Amino acid sequence: MSVTYATAERSRVWLTKVPAITATFWVIKVLSTTIGETFSDYLAVNAGLGPLVTDALMAGVLTTALVVQFRTRAYTPWTYWLCVVLVSIVGTQITDFCTDTLQISLYLSTAVFAVVLAVVFVVWHRQEHTLAITSIDTRRREGFYWGAILTTFALGTAAGDLATEALSLGFRNGVLIFGGLILATWIAYQAGAGQVLTFWIAYVLTRPLGASMGDLLTQDKQFGGLALGASATSILFFAVIIVLVTREQLLVNRHGVAEKGAGPAGGHRADLAWAGAGLAVVAALGLGLSATHSAASGNSSLTVADLAMPAAGQPAGEAPGAAPARKVHPTTRLGDLTSFAAIGNDVEVKVAKNDLSGGKARIKDLEVAWDDAEAGLKPRDPAKWHQLDGEIDDALSALRAGRPSQSDCSSTLTTLITTLNKYDGI
């Protein structure tokens, strides 16, 4: 790059369309990753839109947000971070579509997305002669930038799922592994590795790190999580993002992008303080709410041992009014599936009475519970999880058909409950 060109770049740095790479940037990036994934699951499962409608809806919203982003002349925090959250959702959906719908191996999808990202970088560099994110000041460069961002999310999702599911590392190990890799990348940068290279490596790694952190907070304790729940985690992360992005917006409006983080607040040290405070709030509230939730659950819920104890006058191994206790398979890696089987049994009773509308309403609980437990169950035994997931989909499809058949509903439920009982490993 010539001196004249470099000077011209510095003279119009206020036009750059991306934020400065600070500690606050990375905290918002990781938290927004979790928000994107949990919100997507909420729309598809809890809101009942389904994956196809959710995919189309999010793609449309992302397109609208990017149009607004492209029309701005400088970095606008609210617009930029909204696009990042939406790209996180869509990038995740692309990988999930390849894995769940097209049945593409995570090994293959990870390799394909890595190649696609490399192609984007090669074409970008040949056209613009730079991959520096500090030079996103033209429409074409911004187009390359967002294309790369979308691909990094798809790649990060595939690589994260490969590590935690296909390799059965789990989300706890995922936090340690991906957090360690990001730390190693930062050390490499401090030792003299290229800024552009280390930035994009870290950007890819933050996607699986954020997902693993979210799973650690949301998953039930029997799956190794903190049992905070998806809703509480999303609200907590969203609140921290709002505070940090608001600060970003105020700094940009007051100082301009070139001086982002500067001013009487203390510059770099202030940025570190805000980023650290954000993480501290997430950790403190997350652990506190998790402890409160566990105490409440412990006082109001029966344990597995309680469920196994016979009532007065009831033969051992049987619950009042229930069939004989199911055979236990302690070597099954999926663990305790009794809660899912219980819901399945409820649905089966309604279907037997030809109450298909009631069965349809009740099986929604199974869909939500199964989706909430996915991150904890799936890594234990991906093959068996996929089998059960397919059987649950079959039961859902039978009950949600335009003209549901009692025999079809009963058949799919019988298959599902039989498999749940077979794989239960309490």
C-alpha positions as CSV (number, residue, x, y, z in Angstrom):
1,M,0.0,0.0,0.0
2,S,1.5,3.4,-1.0
3,V,1.9,6.2,1.5
4,T,-0.5,8.4,-0.4
5,Y,-3.2,5.7,-0.4
6,A,-2.6,4.9,3.3
7,T,-2.9,8.6,4.2
8,A,-6.2,8.8,2.2
9,E,-7.5,5.7,4.1
10,R,-6.7,7.4,7.4
11,S,-8.3,10.6,6.4
12,R,-11.6,8.9,5.8
13,V,-11.5,6.3,8.6
14,W,-14.7,7.8,10.0
15,L,-16.4,6.1,7.0
16,T,-15.5,2.6,8.1
17,K,-18.6,0.4,8.4
18,V,-17.4,-1.9,11.2
19,P,-16.5,-1.2,14.8
20,A,-13.0,-1.0,16.3
21,I,-11.8,-4.4,17.5
22,T,-11.8,-4.0,21.2
23,A,-12.6,-6.2,24.2
24,T,-16.2,-4.9,24.1
25,F,-16.5,-6.0,20.5
26,W,-15.6,-9.6,21.4
27,V,-18.0,-9.7,24.4
28,I,-20.9,-8.4,22.3
29,K,-20.0,-10.9,19.5
30,V,-20.0,-13.9,21.8
31,L,-23.3,-12.9,23.5
32,S,-25.0,-12.1,20.3
33,T,-24.1,-15.5,19.0
34,T,-26.1,-17.1,21.9
35,I,-29.0,-14.7,21.4
36,G,-29.2,-15.6,17.7
37,E,-29.4,-19.3,18.3
38,T,-31.9,-19.3,21.2
39,F,-34.2,-16.9,19.4
40,S,-34.2,-19.1,16.3
41,D,-35.1,-22.1,18.4
42,Y,-37.8,-20.1,20.1
43,L,-39.5,-19.2,16.8
44,A,-39.1,-22.7,15.3
45,V,-40.3,-24.7,18.3
46,N,-41.9,-22.6,21.0
47,A,-43.7,-20.2,18.7
48,G,-44.6,-23.2,16.4
49,L,-43.4,-21.6,13.2
50,G,-41.3,-24.6,12.2
51,P,-37.8,-24.6,10.6
52,L,-38.9,-23.7,7.1
53,V,-41.0,-20.7,8.0
54,T,-38.4,-19.6,10.5
55,D,-35.6,-19.9,7.9
56,A,-37.6,-17.8,5.4
57,L,-38.6,-15.2,7.9
58,M,-35.1,-14.7,9.3
59,A,-33.6,-14.6,5.8
60,G,-36.1,-11.8,4.9
61,V,-35.4,-9.8,8.1
62,L,-31.7,-10.2,7.5
63,T,-32.0,-8.9,3.9
64,T,-33.9,-5.9,5.2
65,A,-31.4,-5.1,7.9
66,L,-28.5,-5.4,5.5
67,V,-30.2,-3.0,3.1
68,V,-30.3,-0.5,6.0
69,Q,-26.7,-1.3,6.9
70,F,-25.5,-0.8,3.3
71,R,-27.2,2.6,3.1
72,T,-25.4,4.0,6.1
73,R,-22.2,5.9,5.5
74,A,-20.5,5.1,8.7
75,Y,-20.5,2.6,11.6
76,T,-23.8,2.7,13.4
77,P,-23.7,0.3,16.3
78,W,-27.5,-0.5,16.5
79,T,-27.7,-1.4,12.8
80,Y,-24.4,-3.3,12.7
81,W,-25.1,-5.5,15.7
82,L,-28.6,-6.2,14.6
83,C,-27.1,-7.5,11.4
84,V,-24.6,-9.7,13.3
85,V,-27.4,-11.3,15.4
86,L,-29.5,-12.0,12.3
87,V,-26.4,-13.3,10.4
88,S,-25.8,-15.6,13.4
89,I,-29.4,-16.9,13.1
90,V,-29.2,-17.5,9.4
91,G,-25.7,-18.9,9.4
92,T,-26.8,-21.4,12.0
93,Q,-29.9,-22.3,10.0
94,I,-27.9,-22.9,6.9
95,T,-25.7,-25.5,8.8
96,D,-28.7,-27.1,10.5
97,F,-30.5,-27.4,7.2
98,C,-27.5,-29.2,5.7
99,T,-27.2,-31.5,8.7
100,D,-30.8,-32.2,9.6
101,T,-32.7,-31.9,6.3
102,L,-30.0,-32.9,3.7
103,Q,-28.3,-35.3,6.1
104,I,-24.9,-34.0,5.2
105,S,-22.1,-35.2,7.5
106,L,-20.7,-32.5,9.8
107,Y,-17.2,-33.5,8.6
108,L,-18.2,-32.7,5.0
109,S,-20.1,-29.5,5.8
110,T,-17.2,-28.2,7.9
111,A,-14.8,-28.8,5.1
112,V,-17.1,-27.3,2.5
113,F,-17.8,-24.1,4.5
114,A,-14.0,-23.8,5.1
115,V,-13.4,-23.9,1.4
116,V,-16.2,-21.4,0.7
117,L,-14.7,-19.0,3.2
118,A,-11.2,-19.4,1.6
119,V,-12.7,-18.6,-1.8
120,V,-14.4,-15.5,-0.4
121,F,-11.1,-14.3,1.0
122,V,-9.2,-15.0,-2.2
123,V,-11.7,-13.1,-4.4
124,W,-11.9,-10.3,-1.9
125,H,-8.2,-9.9,-1.7
126,R,-7.8,-10.0,-5.5
127,Q,-10.4,-7.4,-6.0
128,E,-9.5,-5.0,-3.1
129,H,-5.8,-6.0,-2.3
130,T,-6.6,-6.1,1.4
131,L,-8.7,-8.0,3.9
132,A,-8.3,-5.5,6.6
133,I,-11.5,-4.8,8.4
134,T,-10.4,-1.2,9.0
135,S,-11.0,-0.5,5.3
136,I,-14.6,-1.5,5.0
137,D,-15.5,1.9,3.4
138,T,-17.0,1.0,0.0
139,R,-20.1,-1.0,-0.9
140,R,-18.0,-3.7,-2.6
141,R,-15.8,-4.2,0.4
142,E,-18.8,-4.3,2.6
143,G,-20.4,-6.9,0.4
144,F,-17.3,-9.1,0.7
145,Y,-17.2,-8.4,4.5
146,W,-20.8,-9.6,5.1
147,G,-20.3,-12.5,2.8
148,A,-17.4,-13.6,4.9
149,I,-19.2,-13.0,8.1
150,L,-22.2,-15.2,7.0
151,T,-19.8,-18.0,6.0
152,T,-17.9,-17.8,9.3
153,F,-21.1,-18.3,11.2
154,A,-22.0,-21.3,9.1
155,L,-18.5,-22.7,9.4
156,G,-18.4,-22.0,13.2
157,T,-21.7,-23.8,13.6
158,A,-20.5,-26.8,11.7
159,A,-17.1,-26.9,13.4
160,G,-18.7,-26.5,16.8
161,D,-21.3,-29.2,16.2
162,L,-18.6,-31.5,14.9
163,A,-16.6,-31.1,18.1
164,T,-19.4,-31.3,20.6
165,E,-21.7,-33.8,18.8
166,A,-19.9,-35.9,16.3
167,L,-16.8,-36.1,18.5
168,S,-19.0,-36.2,21.6
169,L,-16.9,-33.6,23.5
170,G,-20.0,-31.9,25.0
171,F,-20.6,-28.2,25.7
172,R,-18.6,-28.0,28.9
173,N,-15.5,-29.2,27.0
174,G,-16.5,-27.0,24.1
175,V,-16.2,-23.9,26.3
176,L,-12.8,-24.9,27.5
177,I,-11.6,-26.0,24.0
178,F,-12.8,-23.0,22.0
179,G,-12.0,-20.6,24.7
180,G,-8.5,-22.0,24.8
181,L,-8.1,-21.8,21.0
182,I,-9.1,-18.1,21.1
183,L,-6.6,-17.5,23.9
184,A,-3.9,-19.2,21.8
185,T,-4.9,-17.0,18.8
186,W,-4.5,-13.9,21.0
187,I,-1.1,-15.0,22.2
188,A,-0.1,-15.6,18.6
189,Y,-1.2,-12.1,17.7
190,Q,0.8,-10.6,20.6
191,A,3.8,-12.6,19.4
192,G,3.6,-11.0,16.0
193,A,1.1,-13.1,13.9
194,G,-0.8,-11.1,11.3
195,Q,-3.7,-9.0,12.6
196,V,-6.0,-10.0,9.7
197,L,-5.3,-13.7,10.0
198,T,-5.8,-13.8,13.8
199,F,-9.0,-11.7,13.7
200,W,-10.7,-14.1,11.3
201,I,-9.6,-17.2,13.2
202,A,-10.9,-15.7,16.4
203,Y,-14.1,-14.6,14.7
204,V,-14.9,-18.2,13.5
205,L,-14.1,-19.6,17.0
206,T,-16.4,-17.2,18.8
207,R,-19.4,-18.8,17.2
208,P,-19.0,-22.3,18.8
209,L,-17.7,-20.7,22.0
210,G,-20.9,-18.6,22.3
211,A,-23.1,-21.6,21.6
212,S,-21.2,-23.7,24.1
213,M,-21.6,-21.0,26.8
214,G,-25.3,-20.7,26.0
215,D,-25.7,-24.4,26.3
216,L,-23.8,-24.5,29.6
217,L,-26.2,-22.0,31.1
218,T,-29.4,-23.3,29.6
219,Q,-29.1,-27.0,29.9
220,D,-30.5,-29.0,32.9
221,K,-28.0,-30.1,35.5
222,Q,-28.5,-33.8,34.6
223,F,-26.9,-32.9,31.3
224,G,-24.0,-30.9,32.9
225,G,-25.5,-27.4,32.6
226,L,-26.5,-24.8,35.1
227,A,-30.3,-25.1,34.4
228,L,-30.8,-21.4,33.9
229,G,-33.1,-22.0,30.9
230,A,-33.2,-20.5,27.4
231,S,-35.5,-17.6,28.2
232,A,-33.6,-16.4,31.3
233,T,-30.3,-16.8,29.5
234,S,-31.6,-14.8,26.4
235,I,-32.9,-12.0,28.6
236,L,-29.7,-11.8,30.6
237,F,-27.5,-11.7,27.5
238,F,-29.8,-9.3,25.7
239,A,-29.7,-6.9,28.6
240,V,-25.9,-6.9,28.7
241,I,-25.8,-6.4,24.9
242,I,-28.2,-3.5,25.2
243,V,-26.0,-1.7,27.7
244,L,-22.8,-2.3,25.8
245,V,-24.2,-1.3,22.4
246,T,-25.8,1.8,23.9
247,R,-22.4,2.8,25.2
248,E,-20.9,2.2,21.7
249,Q,-23.6,4.3,20.1
250,L,-23.0,7.2,22.6
251,L,-19.2,7.1,22.0
252,V,-19.7,7.1,18.2
253,N,-22.1,10.0,18.3
254,R,-19.9,12.0,20.6
255,H,-16.4,11.2,19.3
256,G,-16.7,9.6,15.9
257,V,-15.6,6.2,14.8
258,A,-11.9,7.2,14.6
259,E,-11.9,8.0,18.3
260,K,-14.1,5.1,19.4
261,G,-13.4,4.3,23.0
262,A,-11.6,7.5,23.6
263,G,-12.5,10.5,25.7
264,P,-12.7,11.3,29.4
265,A,-14.0,7.8,30.2
266,G,-10.4,6.4,29.9
267,G,-10.1,4.9,26.4
268,H,-8.7,1.4,26.3
269,R,-8.9,0.9,30.0
270,A,-12.5,2.0,30.1
271,D,-13.3,-0.5,27.3
272,L,-11.7,-3.3,29.2
273,A,-13.6,-2.3,32.3
274,W,-17.0,-2.3,30.5
275,A,-16.2,-5.6,28.8
276,G,-15.1,-7.2,32.1
277,A,-18.2,-5.8,33.9
278,G,-20.4,-7.4,31.2
279,L,-18.9,-10.8,31.7
280,A,-19.0,-10.4,35.5
281,V,-22.7,-9.6,35.3
282,V,-23.4,-12.7,33.1
283,A,-21.4,-14.9,35.4
284,A,-22.8,-13.6,38.7
285,L,-26.5,-13.5,37.6
286,G,-26.2,-16.7,35.7
287,L,-24.8,-18.6,38.7
288,G,-27.2,-16.9,41.1
289,L,-30.3,-17.6,39.1
290,S,-29.1,-21.1,38.5
291,A,-28.8,-21.7,42.3
292,T,-32.3,-20.2,42.9
293,H,-33.8,-22.4,40.1
294,S,-32.1,-25.5,41.6
295,A,-33.4,-24.7,45.1
296,A,-36.9,-24.2,43.8
297,S,-36.8,-27.3,41.7
298,G,-35.5,-29.4,44.6
299,N,-38.3,-28.2,46.9
300,S,-41.1,-28.8,44.4
301,S,-40.1,-31.8,42.3
302,L,-40.0,-35.5,42.9
303,T,-36.7,-37.2,42.3
304,V,-36.1,-40.3,40.3
305,A,-35.8,-42.2,43.5
306,D,-39.2,-40.9,44.7
307,L,-40.8,-42.0,41.5
308,A,-39.4,-45.5,42.0
309,M,-40.8,-45.9,45.5
310,P,-44.2,-47.8,45.5
311,A,-47.2,-46.2,47.2
312,A,-48.8,-47.8,50.2
313,G,-50.5,-51.0,49.1
314,Q,-48.9,-50.8,45.7
315,P,-46.6,-53.7,44.5
316,A,-43.0,-52.7,44.4
317,G,-41.9,-51.4,41.0
318,E,-45.3,-50.1,40.1
319,A,-46.8,-46.6,40.4
320,P,-50.5,-46.2,41.3
321,G,-52.7,-46.8,38.3
322,A,-49.7,-47.4,36.0
323,A,-48.4,-50.3,34.1
324,P,-45.5,-52.3,35.7
325,A,-42.2,-50.3,35.8
326,R,-40.2,-50.4,32.6
327,K,-36.9,-52.3,32.4
328,V,-33.9,-50.1,33.1
329,H,-30.9,-50.0,30.7
330,P,-28.1,-48.5,32.9
331,T,-25.6,-48.7,30.0
332,T,-27.5,-46.5,27.7
333,R,-25.5,-43.3,27.2
334,L,-28.5,-41.0,26.6
335,G,-29.4,-41.2,30.3
336,D,-32.8,-40.5,31.9
337,L,-35.5,-40.3,29.2
338,T,-38.4,-40.9,31.6
339,S,-39.8,-37.3,31.3
340,F,-40.0,-37.6,27.5
341,A,-41.7,-41.1,27.8
342,A,-44.2,-39.7,30.3
343,I,-45.3,-37.0,27.8
344,G,-45.5,-39.6,25.1
345,N,-47.7,-41.8,27.3
346,D,-50.0,-38.8,27.9
347,V,-50.3,-38.2,24.2
348,E,-50.9,-41.9,23.6
349,V,-53.8,-42.0,26.1
350,K,-55.4,-39.0,24.3
351,V,-55.0,-40.6,20.9
352,A,-56.5,-43.9,22.2
353,K,-59.6,-41.9,23.2
354,N,-59.6,-40.3,19.7
355,D,-58.9,-37.0,21.3
356,L,-56.5,-36.0,18.5
357,S,-56.7,-32.3,19.2
358,G,-55.7,-32.9,22.8
359,G,-52.9,-35.1,21.6
360,K,-51.7,-32.5,19.2
361,A,-51.6,-29.9,22.0
362,R,-49.8,-32.2,24.5
363,I,-47.1,-33.3,22.0
364,K,-46.1,-29.7,21.7
365,D,-44.7,-30.1,25.3
366,L,-42.6,-33.1,24.0
367,E,-41.3,-31.0,21.1
368,V,-40.2,-28.1,23.3
369,A,-38.7,-30.4,26.0
370,W,-36.8,-32.4,23.4
371,D,-35.4,-29.3,21.7
372,D,-34.4,-27.8,25.1
373,A,-32.5,-30.9,26.0
374,E,-30.8,-31.3,22.6
375,A,-27.4,-29.8,23.5
376,G,-27.1,-32.1,26.5
377,L,-28.5,-35.3,25.0
378,K,-27.2,-35.3,21.4
379,P,-23.4,-35.4,22.2
380,R,-23.9,-38.5,24.4
381,D,-25.0,-40.7,21.5
382,P,-25.7,-38.8,18.2
383,A,-27.0,-41.8,16.3
384,K,-29.6,-42.8,18.9
385,W,-30.5,-39.1,19.4
386,H,-31.1,-38.7,15.6
387,Q,-33.3,-41.9,15.6
388,L,-35.4,-40.6,18.4
389,D,-35.5,-37.1,16.8
390,G,-36.9,-38.6,13.6
391,E,-39.5,-40.7,15.5
392,I,-40.6,-37.6,17.3
393,D,-40.9,-35.7,14.0
394,D,-43.0,-38.6,12.7
395,A,-45.4,-38.4,15.6
396,L,-45.6,-34.6,15.3
397,S,-46.3,-34.9,11.5
398,A,-49.1,-37.5,12.1
399,L,-50.9,-35.4,14.7
400,R,-50.4,-32.1,12.8
401,A,-51.6,-33.5,9.5
402,G,-54.5,-31.7,7.8
403,R,-56.8,-34.7,8.5
404,P,-54.9,-36.8,11.1
405,S,-55.6,-40.5,11.3
406,Q,-56.0,-42.1,14.7
407,S,-54.2,-45.3,13.5
408,D,-51.2,-43.4,12.1
409,C,-50.9,-41.3,15.2
410,S,-51.1,-44.4,17.4
411,S,-48.6,-46.3,15.3
412,T,-46.0,-43.5,15.4
413,L,-46.4,-43.0,19.1
414,T,-46.1,-46.7,19.8
415,T,-42.8,-46.7,17.9
416,L,-41.5,-43.6,19.7
417,I,-42.4,-44.8,23.2
418,T,-40.9,-48.2,22.6
419,T,-37.6,-46.6,21.5
420,L,-37.7,-44.2,24.5
421,N,-38.1,-47.1,26.9
422,K,-35.4,-49.1,25.1
423,Y,-32.8,-46.3,25.3
424,D,-33.7,-45.1,28.7
425,G,-30.7,-45.3,31.0
426,I,-31.6,-44.0,34.4
